[in-house]
Amino acid sequence: MRLWRRRAPDRAVRELDLLAVDLETTGLDPSRHQILSIGMIPVRGLAIELGGARQFLVRPAGTAGVGPSATVHGITDDVAAGAAPLEQVLPEVLAALEGRVLLAHHASIEVGFLTRACRDRGLSVPDLTVVDTVRLQRRVLRRGHVHSQVAEDDLALGAARRHLGLPRYHPHDALTDALACAELYLAQVAALGEDLTLRQLLR
């Protein structure tokens, strides 16, 4: 059994090992919907490790297939039918996360689906430390305006990247979105201060 440990909260951002993760799913409810694709890319300190990037297509269980979600991510039933089952993919994802901070945009989605997937398969649910770039973007937008309201549309991945001068990527590909999240994180850290600690990222 793996032993999952929370990262030391006073560790400097420059010393963190993170894993940017993005999921494409058949919907947003982990109790009813399924994972179709997982993209992940390591971030070591202030560098994205492109050589460690990985993407998995996942075959949905049952007969429902991908349903109307195909119009969002472009993963069709015939493509999904040739993918590996989640039981085969999930251990590799968990192994990649071990010892790293989970980095995601709207991280509750990734955490919710990974937690449900572990529980449904009798696997230990990792006690993850999570950095959410949505929360960081809210802080970026509020700099100097502590009580100002931030519109939800301004927190979307594409909008957050535009605000920080990052290029536009085609959305809803798991690996591309994981890379987009990793790049956004580094731009946010640069905006908020590279001397931050993990504790300050999580506040």
C-alpha positions as a Markdown table, in Angstrom:
| # | Residue | x | y | z |
|---|---|---|---|---|
| 1 | Met | 0.0 | 0.0 | 0.0 |
| 2 | Arg | 1.3 | 3.4 | -0.9 |
| 3 | Leu | 1.8 | 5.9 | 1.9 |
| 4 | Trp | 0.6 | 9.3 | 0.9 |
| 5 | Arg | 1.9 | 12.3 | 2.8 |
| 6 | Arg | 0.9 | 16.0 | 2.6 |
| 7 | Arg | 3.7 | 18.2 | 1.3 |
| 8 | Ala | 5.6 | 20.3 | 3.9 |
| 9 | Pro | 3.6 | 23.6 | 4.0 |
| 10 | Asp | 6.7 | 25.8 | 4.4 |
| 11 | Arg | 8.4 | 24.4 | 1.3 |
| 12 | Ala | 9.3 | 27.1 | -1.2 |
| 13 | Val | 7.5 | 27.2 | -4.5 |
| 14 | Arg | 10.9 | 26.9 | -6.2 |
| 15 | Glu | 11.3 | 23.5 | -4.6 |
| 16 | Leu | 7.9 | 22.0 | -5.2 |
| 17 | Asp | 7.1 | 19.0 | -7.3 |
| 18 | Leu | 3.7 | 19.3 | -8.9 |
| 19 | Leu | 1.6 | 17.3 | -11.4 |
| 20 | Ala | -0.7 | 19.3 | -13.6 |
| 21 | Val | -3.8 | 17.1 | -14.3 |
| 22 | Asp | -6.8 | 17.6 | -16.5 |
| 23 | Leu | -9.7 | 15.2 | -17.0 |
| 24 | Glu | -12.2 | 15.0 | -19.9 |
| 25 | Thr | -15.4 | 13.3 | -18.7 |
| 26 | Thr | -18.9 | 12.5 | -19.8 |
| 27 | Gly | -20.3 | 15.1 | -17.3 |
| 28 | Leu | -19.5 | 16.9 | -14.1 |
| 29 | Asp | -20.9 | 14.6 | -11.5 |
| 30 | Pro | -18.5 | 11.8 | -10.4 |
| 31 | Ser | -21.4 | 9.7 | -9.0 |
| 32 | Arg | -23.0 | 9.5 | -12.5 |
| 33 | His | -20.4 | 10.4 | -15.1 |
| 34 | Gln | -17.1 | 8.7 | -16.2 |
| 35 | Ile | -13.6 | 9.7 | -17.0 |
| 36 | Leu | -12.7 | 9.6 | -20.7 |
| 37 | Ser | -9.3 | 11.1 | -20.9 |
| 38 | Ile | -6.5 | 12.0 | -18.4 |
| 39 | Gly | -3.7 | 14.4 | -19.2 |
| 40 | Met | -0.8 | 15.1 | -16.9 |
| 41 | Ile | 2.5 | 17.0 | -16.9 |
| 42 | Pro | 5.1 | 17.4 | -14.2 |
| 43 | Val | 6.1 | 20.8 | -12.9 |
| 44 | Arg | 9.4 | 20.9 | -10.9 |
| 45 | Gly | 9.9 | 24.2 | -9.2 |
| 46 | Leu | 9.5 | 26.9 | -11.9 |
| 47 | Ala | 9.9 | 24.6 | -14.9 |
| 48 | Ile | 7.5 | 22.4 | -16.8 |
| 49 | Glu | 8.9 | 19.0 | -17.6 |
| 50 | Leu | 7.5 | 18.4 | -21.1 |
| 51 | Gly | 9.4 | 15.0 | -21.3 |
| 52 | Gly | 7.1 | 13.7 | -18.5 |
| 53 | Ala | 3.9 | 14.6 | -20.2 |
| 54 | Arg | 1.4 | 11.7 | -20.6 |
| 55 | Gln | -2.1 | 11.3 | -21.8 |
| 56 | Phe | -4.5 | 8.3 | -21.4 |
| 57 | Leu | -7.7 | 7.6 | -23.2 |
| 58 | Val | -10.1 | 5.7 | -21.0 |
| 59 | Arg | -12.8 | 3.3 | -22.1 |
| 60 | Pro | -16.1 | 4.0 | -20.3 |
| 61 | Ala | -17.7 | 1.2 | -18.4 |
| 62 | Gly | -21.2 | 0.0 | -19.3 |
| 63 | Thr | -23.1 | 0.6 | -22.5 |
| 64 | Ala | -24.0 | 4.3 | -22.2 |
| 65 | Gly | -20.8 | 5.3 | -24.1 |
| 66 | Val | -19.7 | 9.0 | -24.2 |
| 67 | Gly | -23.2 | 10.4 | -24.8 |
| 68 | Pro | -23.6 | 14.0 | -25.7 |
| 69 | Ser | -20.3 | 14.9 | -24.1 |
| 70 | Ala | -18.6 | 14.1 | -27.4 |
| 71 | Thr | -19.6 | 17.5 | -28.7 |
| 72 | Val | -17.4 | 19.1 | -26.0 |
| 73 | His | -14.2 | 17.1 | -26.1 |
| 74 | Gly | -14.5 | 15.3 | -29.5 |
| 75 | Ile | -14.0 | 11.8 | -28.0 |
| 76 | Thr | -16.4 | 9.6 | -29.9 |
| 77 | Asp | -17.7 | 6.2 | -28.9 |
| 78 | Asp | -15.5 | 4.4 | -31.5 |
| 79 | Val | -12.4 | 6.1 | -30.2 |
| 80 | Ala | -13.3 | 5.4 | -26.6 |
| 81 | Ala | -14.1 | 1.8 | -27.3 |
| 82 | Gly | -10.4 | 1.2 | -28.2 |
| 83 | Ala | -9.1 | 2.8 | -25.1 |
| 84 | Ala | -7.8 | 1.1 | -21.9 |
| 85 | Pro | -10.3 | 0.6 | -18.9 |
| 86 | Leu | -9.8 | 3.0 | -16.0 |
| 87 | Glu | -8.7 | 0.0 | -13.8 |
| 88 | Gln | -5.6 | -0.2 | -16.0 |
| 89 | Val | -4.9 | 3.5 | -16.2 |
| 90 | Leu | -5.7 | 4.6 | -12.6 |
| 91 | Pro | -2.7 | 3.0 | -10.9 |
| 92 | Glu | -0.3 | 4.8 | -13.3 |
| 93 | Val | -1.9 | 8.1 | -12.5 |
| 94 | Leu | -1.7 | 7.5 | -8.8 |
| 95 | Ala | 1.9 | 6.5 | -9.1 |
| 96 | Ala | 2.7 | 9.8 | -10.9 |
| 97 | Leu | 0.9 | 11.8 | -8.2 |
| 98 | Glu | 2.7 | 10.2 | -5.4 |
| 99 | Gly | 5.1 | 12.7 | -3.7 |
| 100 | Arg | 3.7 | 15.5 | -5.8 |
| 101 | Val | 1.2 | 18.4 | -5.4 |
| 102 | Leu | -1.9 | 18.0 | -7.6 |
| 103 | Leu | -2.2 | 21.1 | -9.8 |
| 104 | Ala | -5.5 | 21.7 | -11.6 |
| 105 | His | -7.9 | 24.4 | -12.8 |
| 106 | His | -11.2 | 23.9 | -11.0 |
| 107 | Ala | -9.4 | 21.2 | -9.0 |
| 108 | Ser | -12.6 | 20.0 | -7.3 |
| 109 | Ile | -13.5 | 18.2 | -10.6 |
| 110 | Glu | -10.2 | 16.3 | -10.8 |
| 111 | Val | -10.2 | 15.5 | -7.0 |
| 112 | Gly | -13.9 | 14.4 | -7.1 |
| 113 | Phe | -13.5 | 12.0 | -10.1 |
| 114 | Leu | -10.2 | 10.5 | -8.9 |
| 115 | Thr | -11.6 | 10.0 | -5.4 |
| 116 | Arg | -14.7 | 8.3 | -6.7 |
| 117 | Ala | -12.6 | 6.2 | -9.1 |
| 118 | Cys | -10.4 | 5.0 | -6.2 |
| 119 | Arg | -13.3 | 4.2 | -3.9 |
| 120 | Asp | -15.3 | 2.3 | -6.6 |
| 121 | Arg | -12.2 | 0.1 | -7.3 |
| 122 | Gly | -11.2 | -0.5 | -3.7 |
| 123 | Leu | -8.1 | 1.6 | -3.9 |
| 124 | Ser | -6.7 | 3.8 | -1.2 |
| 125 | Val | -7.8 | 7.4 | -1.7 |
| 126 | Pro | -4.7 | 9.6 | -1.7 |
| 127 | Asp | -4.6 | 12.4 | 0.8 |
| 128 | Leu | -3.6 | 15.0 | -1.8 |
| 129 | Thr | -2.3 | 18.5 | -1.4 |
| 130 | Val | -4.0 | 20.5 | -4.1 |
| 131 | Val | -3.2 | 23.8 | -5.7 |
| 132 | Asp | -6.1 | 25.2 | -7.7 |
| 133 | Thr | -5.3 | 27.8 | -10.4 |
| 134 | Val | -8.8 | 29.2 | -10.1 |
| 135 | Arg | -8.1 | 30.3 | -6.6 |
| 136 | Leu | -4.7 | 31.7 | -7.6 |
| 137 | Gln | -6.3 | 33.6 | -10.4 |
| 138 | Arg | -8.8 | 35.2 | -8.0 |
| 139 | Arg | -5.9 | 36.4 | -6.0 |
| 140 | Val | -4.1 | 37.7 | -9.1 |
| 141 | Leu | -7.3 | 39.7 | -10.1 |
| 142 | Arg | -7.8 | 41.1 | -6.6 |
| 143 | Arg | -4.2 | 42.4 | -6.2 |
| 144 | Gly | -4.6 | 45.9 | -4.7 |
| 145 | His | -8.4 | 45.5 | -4.6 |
| 146 | Val | -9.0 | 43.1 | -1.7 |
| 147 | His | -12.8 | 43.5 | -1.6 |
| 148 | Ser | -13.5 | 43.7 | -5.3 |
| 149 | Gln | -15.8 | 41.2 | -7.0 |
| 150 | Val | -14.3 | 38.8 | -9.5 |
| 151 | Ala | -16.7 | 37.6 | -12.3 |
| 152 | Glu | -16.7 | 33.8 | -12.8 |
| 153 | Asp | -16.1 | 34.2 | -16.5 |
| 154 | Asp | -12.8 | 35.9 | -15.6 |
| 155 | Leu | -11.7 | 32.7 | -13.8 |
| 156 | Ala | -12.2 | 30.4 | -16.8 |
| 157 | Leu | -8.9 | 28.8 | -18.0 |
| 158 | Gly | -8.8 | 30.7 | -21.3 |
| 159 | Ala | -9.8 | 34.0 | -19.7 |
| 160 | Ala | -7.2 | 33.6 | -17.0 |
| 161 | Arg | -4.5 | 32.9 | -19.6 |
| 162 | Arg | -5.4 | 35.9 | -21.7 |
| 163 | His | -5.2 | 38.1 | -18.6 |
| 164 | Leu | -1.7 | 37.0 | -18.0 |
| 165 | Gly | -0.6 | 37.3 | -21.7 |
| 166 | Leu | -0.5 | 33.6 | -22.4 |
| 167 | Pro | -1.4 | 32.2 | -25.9 |
| 168 | Arg | -4.8 | 30.7 | -26.7 |
| 169 | Tyr | -5.0 | 26.9 | -27.0 |
| 170 | His | -7.9 | 24.8 | -28.3 |
| 171 | Pro | -9.7 | 23.7 | -25.2 |
| 172 | His | -11.0 | 20.3 | -24.0 |
| 173 | Asp | -8.1 | 18.1 | -24.9 |
| 174 | Ala | -6.8 | 16.7 | -21.6 |
| 175 | Leu | -3.1 | 17.0 | -22.2 |
| 176 | Thr | -3.4 | 20.5 | -23.8 |
| 177 | Asp | -5.5 | 21.7 | -20.9 |
| 178 | Ala | -3.0 | 20.2 | -18.4 |
| 179 | Leu | -0.2 | 22.1 | -20.1 |
| 180 | Ala | -2.3 | 25.3 | -20.2 |
| 181 | Cys | -2.9 | 24.9 | -16.5 |
| 182 | Ala | 0.8 | 24.4 | -15.8 |
| 183 | Glu | 1.7 | 27.5 | -17.8 |
| 184 | Leu | -1.0 | 29.5 | -16.1 |
| 185 | Tyr | 0.4 | 28.4 | -12.7 |
| 186 | Leu | 3.9 | 29.6 | -13.5 |
| 187 | Ala | 2.5 | 33.0 | -14.7 |
| 188 | Gln | 0.5 | 33.3 | -11.6 |
| 189 | Val | 3.5 | 32.6 | -9.4 |
| 190 | Ala | 5.4 | 35.2 | -11.3 |
| 191 | Ala | 2.6 | 37.7 | -10.7 |
| 192 | Leu | 2.2 | 36.9 | -7.0 |
| 193 | Gly | 5.8 | 36.4 | -6.1 |
| 194 | Glu | 8.3 | 33.6 | -6.7 |
| 195 | Asp | 9.3 | 33.7 | -3.0 |
| 196 | Leu | 5.9 | 32.1 | -2.0 |
| 197 | Thr | 5.7 | 29.0 | 0.1 |
| 198 | Leu | 3.2 | 26.1 | -0.4 |
| 199 | Arg | 1.3 | 27.4 | 2.6 |
| 200 | Gln | 0.9 | 30.8 | 1.0 |
| 201 | Leu | -0.3 | 29.2 | -2.2 |
| 202 | Leu | -3.0 | 27.3 | -0.4 |
| 203 | Arg | -4.4 | 30.1 | 1.7 |
